[in-house]
Amino acid sequence: MQLAEDEARRRGCVNAVLYTINFQAPGFYERHGYRILGSVPCLPPGTSRIFMTKPLR
């Protein structure tokens, strides 16, 4: 992840944006500095897409 963020900075990006599913890895990304922007319900019932962002500056 650090290599991807460093490459994004090198290319002039100022924010990273991703999504994960609620049962996959939101805690992992939060531990790496990402914060939740919002969520959208998806299938199967009871799951949702979690959209996250992190400033790169």
PyMOL commands that set and color helices and strands:
alter all, ss='L'
color gray80, all
select helices_A, chain A and resi 2-10+26-31
alter helices_A, ss='H'
color red, helices_A
select strands_A, chain A and resi 15-21+35-42+47-55
alter strands_A, ss='S'
color yellow, strands_A
deselect
rebuild
show_as cartoon
